Amino acid sequence: MRFSRIVLGFYVVSCAVLATLAPATWGQVRPALDPDIPSYAYQESASGKLIISGSDTMRPLIQAWVDDLVRRHPGLKATVAGDGSETGLAALLEHRTEIAAMSRRITAAEISEFVKEYGYEPTEVPVASDALAIFVHKDNPVAGLSLEELDAMFCRERRRGVGYVVDSWSLVGLTDEWFEAPIRLYGRNGKSGTSYFFREEICKGGTFRPELVNGHGSASVVLDVGKDQQGIGFSAIGYGTSMVKPVPIASVKGGRYVEPTFQTAMDGSYPLRRNLYLYVAKPPKATPTSALIELVRFALSAQGQQIALDSGYFPLSLMEITRLTAKWSTSVKAAQLEMPDRPIVE
């Protein structure tokens, strides 16, 4: 069975262009979810309002979780906004949201800024994993690229040691009509967690070359590459369409190219895997709202992780889910103790 992420409706592109999108597919067989991951157990009706801001990459996943949760809890109201991981963090610092969705881990400097504002550290909740893919046009014959070559293509400083800018497809081994073809760069810049991850993992903390075309969102990058035969861009793997293909990546030049698949991302052999997080403003000794508790419980349940799997993300390991759910089960019981007339349903 193939899997896909539907991206229509989330981005500011024309309906005519969106209508041409095909579902993402890597030609991979979707693995079964670990059967030991606990199912979501309805305990009591949650109500209130959730505002979730942040990652563009995570927005379809968060929206799918919220839609299912609201169906189960009609008294719950939720708003999901996704313009970039840093915008979610900014909203959290400005008290405009209690949940920031981030496709990268928060930095030490950002934690310090949060502590200055709130007086305590944010609560970190890993909720799924993802792979960053390097996409080229479907007709591009490149067999694979190394991290050094990607650094020399995209990054101004070239900190991985290549002494020249890789700006022609001939410089990565393509011949014939591709020999003089220029490389055109597409990606995310600014406040995107995807952009931050790429700069950290490939540019080694450097910056992008000015030739990079900055896409409005993950889907826009893929659309741009799909329309440009000489283009190359980076985006979350689940945003692939029939017009592009993900490039196998080697950690070092001359090394083995590794395709981005479920197996290689989960076993760590694909070098561009990352965790996806929710960051929450919750005082250490305070009981979270029922809406927040149910969102986290659902995301970490078998149903929530299946939605992640079906949407082109990777589920967390059973060990990680067990650790996290134990922590949030304590929050549930604390909330129930504040309302002793409502029994806990185990």
C-alpha positions as CSV (number, residue, x, y, z in Angstrom):
1,M,0.0,0.0,0.0
2,R,1.3,3.4,-0.9
3,F,1.0,6.3,1.5
4,S,0.6,10.0,0.9
5,R,0.2,13.4,2.5
6,I,-2.6,15.6,1.2
7,V,-1.3,19.1,1.1
8,L,-4.2,20.8,-0.7
9,G,-5.9,23.6,1.1
10,F,-3.1,24.5,3.4
11,Y,-1.0,26.8,1.3
12,V,-1.4,30.1,-0.5
13,V,-1.2,28.8,-4.1
14,S,-3.8,28.9,-6.8
15,C,-6.5,26.3,-7.0
16,A,-5.6,25.6,-10.5
17,V,-2.0,24.7,-9.5
18,L,-3.1,22.7,-6.5
19,A,-5.4,20.6,-8.7
20,T,-2.4,19.3,-10.6
21,L,-0.7,17.9,-7.4
22,A,-0.4,14.2,-7.0
23,P,-0.2,12.5,-3.6
24,A,3.3,12.0,-2.2
25,T,4.8,8.6,-2.9
26,W,8.2,7.0,-2.6
27,G,7.2,3.6,-3.9
28,Q,7.7,2.1,-0.4
29,V,5.6,-0.5,1.4
30,R,4.1,1.0,4.5
31,P,5.1,-1.0,7.6
32,A,2.6,-2.0,10.2
33,L,2.4,0.0,13.4
34,D,3.8,-1.6,16.5
35,P,0.8,-3.5,17.9
36,D,2.0,-2.8,21.5
37,I,1.4,0.9,21.2
38,P,-1.7,1.6,23.4
39,S,-4.9,2.7,21.8
40,Y,-6.5,6.0,22.7
41,A,-8.9,5.4,25.6
42,Y,-11.7,7.9,26.0
43,Q,-11.8,8.9,29.6
44,E,-14.1,12.0,29.8
45,S,-15.3,14.7,27.5
46,A,-12.6,17.4,27.0
47,S,-13.7,21.0,26.4
48,G,-12.0,24.3,25.9
49,K,-9.9,25.9,23.2
50,L,-6.6,24.9,21.7
51,I,-4.4,27.2,19.7
52,I,-1.5,25.4,18.0
53,S,1.1,27.5,16.1
54,G,4.3,26.7,14.3
55,S,5.7,24.3,11.8
56,D,4.5,24.3,8.3
57,T,5.9,20.8,7.9
58,M,3.7,19.5,10.8
59,R,0.6,21.4,10.0
60,P,-1.2,18.6,8.0
61,L,-0.4,16.1,10.8
62,I,-1.5,18.4,13.6
63,Q,-4.7,19.3,11.6
64,A,-5.5,15.6,11.2
65,W,-5.0,14.9,14.9
66,V,-7.2,17.9,15.8
67,D,-10.0,16.9,13.4
68,D,-10.2,13.4,14.9
69,L,-10.0,14.7,18.5
70,V,-12.7,17.2,17.9
71,R,-14.9,14.5,16.5
72,R,-14.5,12.6,19.7
73,H,-14.8,15.7,21.9
74,P,-17.4,18.0,20.4
75,G,-16.9,20.6,23.2
76,L,-13.3,21.1,22.1
77,K,-12.4,24.0,19.8
78,A,-9.0,24.1,18.0
79,T,-7.1,26.4,15.7
80,V,-4.0,25.3,13.8
81,A,-1.6,27.8,12.2
82,G,1.6,26.8,10.5
83,D,3.9,29.4,9.0
84,G,7.2,28.1,10.5
85,S,8.7,26.7,13.7
86,E,10.0,30.0,14.8
87,T,6.6,31.7,14.4
88,G,5.2,29.1,16.8
89,L,7.9,29.8,19.3
90,A,7.3,33.5,19.0
91,A,3.6,33.0,19.6
92,L,4.4,31.0,22.7
93,L,6.7,33.7,24.0
94,E,4.1,36.3,23.4
95,H,1.4,34.3,25.1
96,R,-0.7,34.0,21.9
97,T,-0.6,30.2,22.1
98,E,0.1,27.5,24.7
99,I,1.5,25.0,22.1
100,A,4.2,25.5,19.6
101,A,4.7,22.8,16.9
102,M,8.4,22.7,15.9
103,S,10.1,20.5,13.3
104,R,13.4,20.9,15.1
105,R,14.5,20.8,18.7
106,I,14.5,24.1,20.6
107,T,17.9,25.6,21.2
108,A,19.6,26.5,24.5
109,A,19.3,30.2,23.7
110,E,15.5,29.8,23.0
111,I,15.1,27.9,26.3
112,S,16.8,30.8,28.1
113,E,14.4,33.3,26.4
114,F,11.4,31.2,27.4
115,V,12.6,31.0,31.1
116,K,13.0,34.8,31.2
117,E,9.4,35.1,30.0
118,Y,7.7,32.3,32.0
119,G,10.0,31.5,34.9
120,Y,10.3,27.8,33.9
121,E,11.4,25.7,31.0
122,P,8.9,24.6,28.2
123,T,7.6,21.1,28.3
124,E,9.0,19.1,25.3
125,V,6.8,16.4,23.7
126,P,8.2,14.5,20.8
127,V,5.2,13.3,18.7
128,A,6.6,11.8,15.5
129,S,9.6,11.7,13.2
130,D,10.3,12.9,9.7
131,A,12.9,12.8,7.0
132,L,14.2,15.8,5.1
133,A,14.4,14.9,1.4
134,I,16.4,16.4,-1.4
135,F,14.1,16.6,-4.4
136,V,14.9,16.9,-8.1
137,H,12.7,17.0,-11.2
138,K,11.5,13.5,-12.2
139,D,13.5,13.6,-15.4
140,N,16.8,14.4,-13.6
141,P,19.1,11.3,-13.9
142,V,21.4,12.1,-10.9
143,A,22.0,8.8,-9.0
144,G,22.8,10.4,-5.7
145,L,24.5,13.2,-3.9
146,S,26.8,13.5,-0.9
147,L,26.5,15.9,2.0
148,E,29.6,17.7,0.8
149,E,28.1,18.2,-2.7
150,L,24.9,19.5,-1.2
151,D,26.9,21.9,1.0
152,A,28.7,23.2,-2.0
153,M,25.4,23.6,-3.9
154,F,23.3,25.3,-1.2
155,C,25.6,26.9,1.3
156,R,27.6,30.1,1.1
157,E,30.5,29.1,3.4
158,R,31.1,25.5,2.1
159,R,32.2,24.3,5.5
160,R,32.4,20.7,4.4
161,G,35.5,21.4,2.5
162,V,34.6,21.5,-1.2
163,G,36.8,24.3,-2.7
164,Y,34.3,25.5,-5.4
165,V,30.6,26.2,-5.8
166,V,28.7,23.3,-7.3
167,D,26.5,25.3,-9.7
168,S,26.3,23.0,-12.7
169,W,25.0,19.5,-13.0
170,S,28.2,18.5,-14.8
171,L,30.0,19.0,-11.4
172,V,28.1,16.1,-9.9
173,G,28.7,13.7,-12.9
174,L,25.8,14.4,-15.3
175,T,26.7,14.4,-19.0
176,D,25.1,14.9,-22.4
177,E,22.4,17.5,-22.4
178,W,22.9,18.0,-18.6
179,F,26.6,18.9,-18.9
180,E,26.1,22.6,-19.2
181,A,22.8,22.8,-17.3
182,P,22.9,25.1,-14.4
183,I,21.7,24.0,-10.9
184,R,18.8,26.1,-9.7
185,L,18.1,26.1,-5.9
186,Y,14.8,25.9,-4.1
187,G,14.1,25.6,-0.4
188,R,13.0,27.3,2.8
189,N,14.7,30.2,4.6
190,G,14.0,32.4,7.5
191,K,11.7,31.1,10.2
192,S,11.2,27.5,9.0
193,G,12.4,24.6,11.2
194,T,13.1,22.8,7.9
195,S,15.5,25.6,6.9
196,Y,17.1,25.5,10.3
197,F,17.6,21.7,10.2
198,F,19.2,21.9,6.7
199,R,21.6,24.7,7.7
200,E,22.6,22.8,10.8
201,E,23.0,19.4,9.3
202,I,24.3,20.2,5.8
203,C,25.7,23.8,6.0
204,K,27.2,23.1,9.5
205,G,25.5,26.2,10.8
206,G,26.3,28.3,7.7
207,T,24.0,30.3,5.5
208,F,22.4,29.8,2.1
209,R,23.7,31.1,-1.1
210,P,21.7,34.1,-2.3
211,E,20.6,32.2,-5.4
212,L,18.2,30.1,-3.3
213,V,14.6,30.7,-4.2
214,N,12.7,30.8,-0.9
215,G,9.5,28.9,-1.0
216,H,6.4,30.0,1.0
217,G,6.0,26.5,2.4
218,S,7.0,22.9,2.0
219,A,4.5,22.3,-0.8
220,S,5.7,25.4,-2.7
221,V,9.3,24.1,-2.8
222,V,8.1,20.8,-4.3
223,L,5.9,22.6,-6.8
224,D,8.8,24.8,-7.9
225,V,11.2,21.8,-8.4
226,G,8.5,19.9,-10.3
227,K,8.2,22.8,-12.8
228,D,12.0,23.2,-13.2
229,Q,13.9,20.4,-14.9
230,Q,17.2,21.8,-13.6
231,G,16.0,22.5,-10.1
232,I,16.8,21.0,-6.8
233,G,15.2,21.7,-3.5
234,F,14.7,20.4,0.1
235,S,11.4,19.7,1.9
236,A,9.8,17.1,4.1
237,I,9.7,13.7,2.4
238,G,5.9,13.4,2.6
239,Y,5.4,16.4,0.3
240,G,6.8,14.6,-2.8
241,T,4.7,14.4,-5.9
242,S,4.8,12.5,-9.2
243,M,6.7,15.4,-10.7
244,V,9.7,15.1,-8.5
245,K,11.9,12.3,-7.0
246,P,13.9,12.1,-3.8
247,V,17.7,11.8,-4.2
248,P,19.6,9.1,-2.4
249,I,22.2,10.7,0.0
250,A,25.7,9.6,1.0
251,S,27.1,10.9,4.3
252,V,30.5,11.3,2.7
253,K,31.6,11.7,-0.9
254,G,32.3,8.3,-2.4
255,G,30.2,6.6,0.3
256,R,27.1,4.5,-0.2
257,Y,24.0,6.3,-1.4
258,V,21.0,5.7,1.0
259,E,17.5,6.2,-0.2
260,P,15.0,7.9,2.1
261,T,12.7,5.0,3.1
262,F,10.8,4.0,6.2
263,Q,13.5,1.5,7.0
264,T,16.5,3.7,6.5
265,A,15.0,6.6,8.4
266,M,14.0,4.4,11.3
267,D,17.3,2.6,11.5
268,G,19.3,5.8,11.2
269,S,21.2,5.0,8.0
270,Y,19.5,7.8,6.1
271,P,21.4,10.9,7.4
272,L,18.6,13.5,7.3
273,R,16.1,12.2,9.9
274,R,14.6,14.5,12.6
275,N,12.1,14.4,15.4
276,L,9.0,16.6,15.4
277,Y,8.0,18.3,18.7
278,L,5.2,20.0,20.6
279,Y,6.5,22.6,23.1
280,V,4.1,23.6,25.8
281,A,3.9,26.5,28.3
282,K,3.0,24.5,31.4
283,P,4.2,25.4,34.9
284,P,6.0,22.3,36.4
285,K,3.5,21.8,39.3
286,A,0.4,22.9,37.4
287,T,-2.2,20.5,36.0
288,P,-2.6,20.9,32.2
289,T,-6.0,21.7,30.7
290,S,-8.1,18.7,29.7
291,A,-7.8,19.9,26.0
292,L,-4.0,19.8,26.1
293,I,-3.9,16.4,27.9
294,E,-6.2,14.8,25.3
295,L,-4.2,16.2,22.4
296,V,-1.0,14.8,23.7
297,R,-2.6,11.5,24.7
298,F,-4.2,11.1,21.2
299,A,-1.0,12.0,19.4
300,L,0.9,9.4,21.3
301,S,-1.8,6.7,20.9
302,A,-2.0,3.9,18.3
303,Q,-4.6,6.0,16.5
304,G,-2.5,9.1,16.5
305,Q,0.7,7.3,15.4
306,Q,-1.2,5.5,12.7
307,I,-2.3,8.9,11.3
308,A,1.3,10.0,11.4
309,L,2.3,6.8,9.5
310,D,-0.5,7.2,6.9
311,S,0.5,10.8,6.4
312,G,4.1,10.0,5.4
313,Y,5.7,10.6,8.8
314,F,7.4,8.0,11.0
315,P,6.0,6.8,14.4
316,L,7.9,7.1,17.6
317,S,9.4,4.0,19.1
318,L,7.4,2.0,21.6
319,M,10.0,2.8,24.3
320,E,9.6,6.5,23.7
321,I,5.9,6.4,23.6
322,T,5.8,4.4,26.9
323,R,8.0,6.9,28.6
324,L,5.9,9.9,27.4
325,T,2.5,8.4,28.1
326,A,3.5,7.5,31.6
327,K,4.3,11.1,32.3
328,W,1.0,12.4,30.8
329,S,-1.1,9.7,32.5
330,T,0.1,11.3,35.8
331,S,-1.3,14.6,34.5
332,V,-4.6,12.9,33.8
333,K,-4.9,11.5,37.3
334,A,-3.9,14.8,38.8
335,A,-6.7,16.5,36.8
336,Q,-9.2,13.8,38.0
337,L,-8.2,14.3,41.6
338,E,-9.2,18.0,41.3
339,M,-12.6,16.7,40.3
340,P,-13.2,13.6,42.5
341,D,-16.8,13.2,41.4
342,R,-15.6,12.1,38.0
343,P,-14.1,8.6,38.1
344,I,-10.9,7.7,36.2
345,V,-11.5,5.1,33.5
346,E,-8.4,2.9,33.1
